[in-house]
Amino acid sequence: MVDSWAVIRGEANVGGSVVVADWRNDWIGLGVAHKLALDGCRVRLAVTGMVPGQNLQDGVRDFWIGELHKLGVEMIPYARLFGADADTVYLQHTVNDQPIICDEVETLVLSQGTRPLKTLAEALADWDGDVHVIGDALSPRTAEEAVLEGLKAGMAI
Ligand SMILES: Cc1cc2nc3c(=O)[nH]c(=O)nc-3n(C[C@H](O)[C@H](O)[C@H](O)COP(=O)(O)OP(=O)(O)OC[C@H]3O[C@@H](n4cnc5c(N)ncnc54)[C@H](O)[C@@H]3O)c2cc1C
Protein backbone atom coordinates (compact mmCIF):
# COMPACT_ATOMS: atom_id res chain seq x y z
CA MET A 1 0.00 0.00 0.00
CA VAL A 2 1.50 3.30 -1.09
CA ASP A 3 0.27 6.86 -1.41
CA SER A 4 -0.05 8.83 -4.64
CA TRP A 5 2.77 11.20 -3.74
CA ALA A 6 5.26 8.35 -3.45
CA VAL A 7 4.14 7.09 -6.87
CA ILE A 8 4.46 10.53 -8.46
CA ARG A 9 7.93 10.99 -6.95
CA GLY A 10 8.97 7.57 -8.24
CA GLU A 11 9.69 6.34 -4.71
CA ALA A 12 7.07 3.55 -4.57
CA ASN A 13 7.71 -0.05 -5.52
CA VAL A 14 4.55 -0.60 -7.60
CA GLY A 15 3.54 -4.03 -8.90
CA GLY A 16 1.97 -4.84 -12.25
CA SER A 17 -1.65 -4.93 -11.02
CA VAL A 18 -2.84 -1.82 -9.24
CA VAL A 19 -5.97 -0.43 -7.62
CA VAL A 20 -6.05 3.33 -7.17
CA ALA A 21 -8.53 4.26 -4.43
CA ASP A 22 -9.53 7.86 -5.04
CA TRP A 23 -11.50 9.62 -2.36
CA ARG A 24 -11.20 13.14 -3.78
CA ASN A 25 -12.49 12.65 -7.33
CA ASP A 26 -10.03 15.20 -8.66
CA TRP A 27 -6.84 15.30 -10.70
CA ILE A 28 -4.78 13.10 -8.37
CA GLY A 29 -6.52 9.79 -9.03
CA LEU A 30 -6.83 10.46 -12.75
CA GLY A 31 -3.18 11.48 -13.00
CA VAL A 32 -1.78 8.58 -11.02
CA ALA A 33 -3.95 6.08 -12.92
CA HIS A 34 -2.73 7.58 -16.19
CA LYS A 35 0.92 7.42 -15.15
CA LEU A 36 0.67 3.80 -13.99
CA ALA A 37 -1.20 2.73 -17.14
CA LEU A 38 1.53 4.32 -19.27
CA ASP A 39 4.05 2.40 -17.16
CA GLY A 40 2.33 -0.80 -18.31
CA CYS A 41 0.36 -1.66 -15.17
CA ARG A 42 -3.11 -3.13 -15.14
CA VAL A 43 -4.97 -0.27 -13.42
CA ARG A 44 -8.34 -0.21 -11.69
CA LEU A 45 -9.38 3.31 -10.63
CA ALA A 46 -12.02 3.27 -7.89
CA VAL A 47 -13.61 6.63 -7.09
CA THR A 48 -16.16 7.63 -4.48
CA GLY A 49 -17.97 9.86 -6.98
CA MET A 50 -20.18 9.23 -9.98
CA VAL A 51 -17.21 9.52 -12.30
CA PRO A 52 -13.42 9.96 -12.02
CA GLY A 53 -12.48 13.64 -11.90
CA GLN A 54 -16.00 14.58 -10.82
CA ASN A 55 -14.68 17.71 -9.09
CA LEU A 56 -12.85 18.97 -12.18
CA GLN A 57 -14.15 21.09 -15.01
CA ASP A 58 -16.24 19.00 -17.44
CA GLY A 59 -13.91 19.34 -20.43
CA VAL A 60 -10.77 18.45 -18.44
CA ARG A 61 -12.48 15.52 -16.76
CA ASP A 62 -13.90 14.11 -20.01
CA PHE A 63 -10.55 14.41 -21.80
CA TRP A 64 -8.74 12.43 -19.11
CA ILE A 65 -11.46 9.80 -18.85
CA GLY A 66 -11.06 9.33 -22.61
CA GLU A 67 -7.29 8.95 -22.22
CA LEU A 68 -7.72 6.37 -19.44
CA HIS A 69 -10.21 4.46 -21.56
CA LYS A 70 -7.73 4.31 -24.43
CA LEU A 71 -5.15 2.84 -22.04
CA GLY A 72 -7.58 0.18 -20.78
CA VAL A 73 -7.99 1.55 -17.25
CA GLU A 74 -11.00 0.01 -15.53
CA MET A 75 -13.01 2.74 -13.79
CA ILE A 76 -15.15 1.84 -10.80
CA PRO A 77 -17.55 4.61 -9.66
CA TYR A 78 -19.46 4.89 -6.35
CA ALA A 79 -16.73 2.94 -4.53
CA ARG A 80 -15.16 3.76 -1.20
CA LEU A 81 -12.19 1.89 0.21
CA PHE A 82 -13.13 -0.60 2.91
CA GLY A 83 -9.89 -2.54 3.39
CA ALA A 84 -7.29 -4.82 1.90
CA ASP A 85 -5.48 -8.06 2.66
CA ALA A 86 -2.91 -10.16 0.78
CA ASP A 87 -3.84 -9.55 -2.86
CA THR A 88 -7.46 -8.43 -2.47
CA VAL A 89 -8.85 -4.91 -2.18
CA TYR A 90 -12.30 -4.56 -0.66
CA LEU A 91 -14.41 -1.65 -1.83
CA GLN A 92 -17.89 -0.72 -0.71
CA HIS A 93 -20.61 0.73 -2.93
CA THR A 94 -21.34 4.23 -1.62
CA VAL A 95 -25.09 3.93 -2.30
CA ASN A 96 -25.97 0.50 -0.91
CA ASP A 97 -22.83 -0.60 1.03
CA GLN A 98 -22.55 -3.74 -1.12
CA PRO A 99 -19.02 -5.14 -1.47
CA ILE A 100 -16.98 -4.63 -4.64
CA ILE A 101 -14.05 -7.02 -4.60
CA CYS A 102 -10.87 -6.55 -6.61
CA ASP A 103 -8.74 -9.71 -6.77
CA GLU A 104 -5.15 -10.20 -7.90
CA VAL A 105 -3.97 -6.78 -6.75
CA GLU A 106 -0.27 -6.23 -6.15
CA THR A 107 -0.37 -2.59 -5.12
CA LEU A 108 -3.04 -0.38 -3.57
CA VAL A 109 -2.45 3.31 -4.27
CA LEU A 110 -4.17 5.72 -1.89
CA SER A 111 -5.41 9.00 -3.25
CA GLN A 112 -7.07 10.11 -0.06
CA GLY A 113 -6.22 13.74 0.47
CA THR A 114 -3.94 16.75 0.23
CA ARG A 115 -2.45 19.25 2.64
CA PRO A 116 -1.97 22.98 2.14
CA LEU A 117 1.53 24.42 1.98
CA LYS A 118 1.50 27.63 4.04
CA THR A 119 5.19 28.53 4.34
CA LEU A 120 4.76 32.04 2.93
CA ALA A 121 1.83 32.88 5.21
CA GLU A 122 3.77 31.51 8.18
CA ALA A 123 6.82 33.58 7.24
CA LEU A 124 4.59 36.68 7.26
CA ALA A 125 3.00 35.89 10.62
CA ASP A 126 4.72 38.83 12.37
CA TRP A 127 4.12 41.29 9.55
CA ASP A 128 1.81 44.24 10.38
CA GLY A 129 -0.08 44.26 7.07
CA ASP A 130 -3.10 42.24 6.04
CA VAL A 131 -2.38 38.70 4.84
CA HIS A 132 -5.01 36.93 2.71
CA VAL A 133 -4.42 33.20 2.41
CA ILE A 134 -6.17 31.97 -0.72
CA GLY A 135 -6.27 29.07 -3.16
CA ASP A 136 -4.39 25.88 -2.47
CA ALA A 137 -2.52 27.49 0.44
CA LEU A 138 -5.90 27.76 2.18
CA SER A 139 -7.11 24.35 1.05
CA PRO A 140 -6.05 22.45 -2.08
CA ARG A 141 -8.94 22.44 -4.55
CA THR A 142 -9.00 23.64 -8.16
CA ALA A 143 -7.94 26.69 -10.17
CA GLU A 144 -11.50 28.03 -10.03
CA GLU A 145 -11.48 28.50 -6.27
CA ALA A 146 -7.99 30.01 -6.39
CA VAL A 147 -9.06 32.56 -9.01
CA LEU A 148 -12.26 33.46 -7.16
CA GLU A 149 -10.46 33.87 -3.84
CA GLY A 150 -7.73 35.91 -5.55
CA LEU A 151 -10.40 38.18 -6.99
CA LYS A 152 -12.03 38.62 -3.58
CA ALA A 153 -8.66 39.33 -1.92
CA GLY A 154 -7.80 41.86 -4.62
CA MET A 155 -11.17 43.60 -4.19
CA ALA A 156 -10.65 43.76 -0.43
CA ILE A 157 -7.35 45.68 -0.72
C1 LIG B 1 -1.14 17.70 -11.63
C2 LIG B 1 -2.21 18.71 -11.32
C3 LIG B 1 -3.32 18.79 -12.15
C4 LIG B 1 -4.32 19.72 -11.85
N1 LIG B 1 -5.42 19.77 -12.66
C5 LIG B 1 -6.35 20.72 -12.46
C6 LIG B 1 -7.45 20.86 -13.35
O1 LIG B 1 -7.58 20.12 -14.32
N2 LIG B 1 -8.35 21.84 -13.11
C7 LIG B 1 -8.21 22.69 -12.05
O2 LIG B 1 -9.03 23.61 -11.90
N3 LIG B 1 -7.21 22.56 -11.15
C8 LIG B 1 -6.27 21.61 -11.34
N4 LIG B 1 -5.23 21.48 -10.46
C9 LIG B 1 -5.23 22.31 -9.25
C10 LIG B 1 -4.75 23.71 -9.56
O3 LIG B 1 -3.50 23.65 -10.25
C11 LIG B 1 -4.59 24.46 -8.23
O4 LIG B 1 -5.81 24.40 -7.50
C12 LIG B 1 -4.25 25.91 -8.47
O5 LIG B 1 -3.05 26.00 -9.23
C13 LIG B 1 -4.08 26.64 -7.14
O6 LIG B 1 -3.62 27.95 -7.41
P1 LIG B 1 -2.81 28.74 -6.32
O7 LIG B 1 -2.51 30.07 -6.95
O8 LIG B 1 -3.55 28.72 -5.03
O9 LIG B 1 -1.48 27.92 -6.07
P2 LIG B 1 -0.29 27.58 -7.09
O10 LIG B 1 -0.78 27.49 -8.50
O11 LIG B 1 0.37 26.38 -6.51
O12 LIG B 1 0.64 28.83 -6.99
C14 LIG B 1 1.38 29.13 -5.81
C15 LIG B 1 2.67 29.78 -6.25
O13 LIG B 1 3.33 30.30 -5.10
C16 LIG B 1 4.69 29.97 -5.19
N5 LIG B 1 5.22 29.96 -3.81
C17 LIG B 1 5.02 29.04 -2.83
N6 LIG B 1 5.68 29.39 -1.71
C18 LIG B 1 6.30 30.57 -1.97
C19 LIG B 1 7.15 31.43 -1.23
N7 LIG B 1 7.48 31.16 0.05
N8 LIG B 1 7.59 32.55 -1.83
C20 LIG B 1 7.26 32.85 -3.11
N9 LIG B 1 6.48 32.06 -3.87
C21 LIG B 1 6.01 30.94 -3.32
C22 LIG B 1 4.72 28.61 -5.84
O14 LIG B 1 5.98 28.37 -6.45
C23 LIG B 1 3.62 28.78 -6.90
O15 LIG B 1 4.11 29.33 -8.11
C24 LIG B 1 -4.21 20.57 -10.73
C25 LIG B 1 -3.07 20.48 -9.91
C26 LIG B 1 -2.09 19.57 -10.20
C27 LIG B 1 -0.87 19.51 -9.31
The ligand as a Gaussian input file, in Angstrom:
#p B3LYP/6-31G(d) Opt

LIG

0 1
 C       -1.136000      17.699000     -11.634000
 C       -2.210000      18.708000     -11.320000
 C       -3.322000      18.788000     -12.146000
 C       -4.317000      19.724000     -11.850000
 N       -5.416000      19.773000     -12.665000
 C       -6.349000      20.716000     -12.457000
 C       -7.449000      20.863000     -13.350000
 O       -7.584000      20.118000     -14.325000
 N       -8.348000      21.842000     -13.110000
 C       -8.209000      22.693000     -12.047000
 O       -9.032000      23.607000     -11.899000
 N       -7.212000      22.557000     -11.155000
 C       -6.270000      21.612000     -11.336000
 N       -5.228000      21.476000     -10.459000
 C       -5.232000      22.312000      -9.254000
 C       -4.750000      23.713000      -9.558000
 O       -3.499000      23.650000     -10.247000
 C       -4.592000      24.459000      -8.230000
 O       -5.811000      24.397000      -7.498000
 C       -4.254000      25.911000      -8.466000
 O       -3.054000      26.003000      -9.226000
 C       -4.077000      26.637000      -7.140000
 O       -3.624000      27.946000      -7.414000
 P       -2.806000      28.742000      -6.324000
 O       -2.511000      30.071000      -6.950000
 O       -3.551000      28.722000      -5.029000
 O       -1.482000      27.916000      -6.070000
 P       -0.291000      27.580000      -7.086000
 O       -0.780000      27.490000      -8.502000
 O        0.374000      26.380000      -6.506000
 O        0.644000      28.832000      -6.992000
 C        1.378000      29.131000      -5.815000
 C        2.670000      29.775000      -6.254000
 O        3.327000      30.295000      -5.103000
 C        4.689000      29.967000      -5.187000
 N        5.225000      29.962000      -3.805000
 C        5.021000      29.044000      -2.829000
 N        5.676000      29.394000      -1.711000
 C        6.303000      30.566000      -1.970000
 C        7.152000      31.429000      -1.226000
 N        7.485000      31.160000       0.045000
 N        7.593000      32.546000      -1.828000
 C        7.264000      32.850000      -3.112000
 N        6.478000      32.062000      -3.872000
 C        6.012000      30.938000      -3.316000
 C        4.718000      28.613000      -5.844000
 O        5.976000      28.372000      -6.447000
 C        3.622000      28.784000      -6.900000
 O        4.110000      29.329000      -8.109000
 C       -4.205000      20.565000     -10.733000
 C       -3.074000      20.485000      -9.914000
 C       -2.085000      19.571000     -10.196000
 C       -0.867000      19.505000      -9.308000

